[in-house]
C-alpha cells in the first residue's frame, strides 16, 4: 500500500476518534426532554416523525377496583403540530373494544370517543383544559380488565395550569396567515 494511503487512513481514523462528543450526540435520536415538574404534573417534549410534540401528564393518585400492578396509569394533555389540547387517559390494561370511559371534573362528565389498547381519548379538549384549570381532581371511570366491573382512577389537577403553560410556551399554536 502506498505511503499516502496509510496517511489518509490514519487521518480518517484520527478524525473519527477525535470527534467531539457533542457532534456524536447530535447523530443519535433524542428521547423525551423534561420541561419541568409542577406539583403533581410533569411537562415534556419528544420528537414524532421529525416534529416536536409537547405534553403534560400526571399519574393517578388513587385507584379503586383494579389490580395493584397496573402500568402507567396517566392522564395526558398533548400539543401536536396537527392538533392541540388532545386529552387521553392510559388505564394500564387493555380496554375492551367500543369501551366507554367517563372523565369527570366536578359535576361535568366527558365521554371518550374511542379507545386504542390501554388508552381512551376525549373530544372537547379546550373545554377540558378549562375544567382542568379550575378543578381539583379528575376522576376517570372505565370498564375493568376483560370488561368486568368498573375501575375508578383519580388524578390531582394541582400544578396542571403551570404544566400546561410550559407546554404551550414550548409548542406555541401555529400562526394563522393573514
N, C-alpha and C positions, 0 to 999 in steps of 0.2 A: 504494500500500500504506500502511495507517495506520502512524503512528509506533510504536505499541505492538507491531505485528508485527515491525518491524525490531529493537526492543529484545529481544523474545523470541527471535528468530532469532540475534541476537548473543550472548545468554546461553547458548543451546544450543550454539553453536559454541565459545564460550569453555569451557564445561564439557567438551566433547569434547577440546579441545586441552590442557586443564589436568588431565586425568585422570591420577592418579599412575601411574607405570609398574607398581607392584605390582598395582594393580587390573587393568590391561591384561593382565598376565601370567596372572592368575587365569582369564581367559576362554580362554586357549589350552590345548589338551590337553597334559599333561605326558608327556615321554618317560621312558626309564629313569632311575632315580635310583640312583647308586652308593652302596652302604653301606660299602664298603672293599675293599682288596686284602689278601689273606692268603697270603703266599708265592706259590704258583702258582695260587691260586683267587681269584675276584672274586665279591663278593656284591652284589646289586642288587634293585631293585623296579621294577615298572611297573604300569599300570592295564590291566585286561582287563574289558570290559563294566562299567566303573564300580567294580570291586573290585580291591583291592591283591593283587598276586601277587609273591612273593619267590622269588628263585632264586640259586643259586651255580653258577659254571661255571669250567672250565679248558680250555685248548687242548692239543692233542696235543703232546707233547714229542718224539715220534719217530713216523715213518710209514714203512711198507715196502710195496711192491707197488702204489703208486698214483701218479698224475701229481702233480708238484710244485705245480701251480697250483690245487689244490682250495681252495674257500672254506670258512671257518668249520668246522674240524674240532674239535668241542667235546663235552665231557661235562657234563651239566647235571642238577642236582637242584632241583626246584621245589616250593614250597608254594602251593597254590591254596585258595580257600575250600572247594572241593568235594573236595579230596584233597591229602594231604601226602606228602612223600618220593617224588615222581614222578621217575623216573630215565630219561633219554633221552641218546642219542648222535646227533650230526649228523656224517655222514661226508663231506659236501662234494660229493656226486654222487648222482644218483637211484639208489636201491636197487631191485633187481628186486622185482616183486610176490611175496609169500609168502617173501621172503628171511628167512633166519635169521641173526641176528647174535649172537655169543657174547661176553660180558663176563666176564673172568677177573680175580680178585683172589687172589693166591697160587694155591692149588690148587683153589679153588672156582670153578665155572663157572655162569653165569646166562645163559639163552637169552632172546632177545627174544620178545615175544608179538605184535608187529606192527610194520609199517613204514608210514610216510607220507612219500612223496617221498624226502628225504635223511636222514630220522630214523628210528631204531629205538627202541622203548620196552620197558622191563623191568618185570616184576612183582616182588613181594617187596621193595618199597622199603625197609622197615625193616631187613631182613636185609642189603641192600646198604649201607645207611648204616653199620651196624655194621662191615661189612667195609672200607668206605672209611676209617672212623676208625682201624682197626687195620692197614691195608695201607700199602704203599709206592707201588705203581703199580697202575693198572687197565689191562688190555690188552683191546682190542676187535678181534675178527676178523669181517670182513664180506665178502660176495661183492664182487668188484671191479666196476668200471663195466661195464655190459652183461652182468653175470653171469660175467665172465671172471676167473679167478684169485681170489686172496684178498688182501685188504688188511688189514694189521695196524697199529693205532694204539695208542700207549702214552701214558697220561696220568699225570702225577705226582699223588699224593694228598697231597703236602706242603701244609699250610695248609687242608686240607678241613675239619677239625674247627672251626677258628676261623670259617671262612666259613659253615659250617652253623649254628653258634651265632648268628651275626649275623642270618641269615635267620629263624631260629626266634624270636629276640627281636622282630624287626620284624613277623613274621606268626605270633603265638603260636597254638597249637591252640585251636579253639573250646571254650568251657567247656560241659561237659555239664550239663543241667538236673537239679536234684535234686528 
